[in-house]
Amino acid sequence: MKVLIDDMRVPAEGVVIDIIARTYDGGSALLLALAETWTLPTVDLLLDHDLGESNDDTGYKLICMLENEVLGHGNMNFLPKSIRCVSDNPVGAARIRQVIEKLYKERT
């Protein structure tokens, strides 16, 4: 299953995205629901940094929530099969990629 959390990006023609969340709150609720139903570990997550008007509610904040659950609490239900940053924000994308690397480095 492919999940996109992005406020504006439209999937390219021919790219199948199963679920799209457009806001931080929507993305957070979606990730929690997928983790609670043991589905998140089967998800290919595409994550943007900038999720609308707020500078506080970002894709980085979402990935830090996943990091806290996986590395802080050992809850592997919160680790997607893969995470790919799709942000055009170079600083935000770099921060997200650092967490992605940490999450999957710890897994091996």
Summary of the structure (lengths in Angstrom):
residues: 108
radius of gyration: 12.8
end to end distance: 22.4
largest distance: 38.8
contacts: 317
relative contact order: 0.19
helix: 48%
strand: 16%
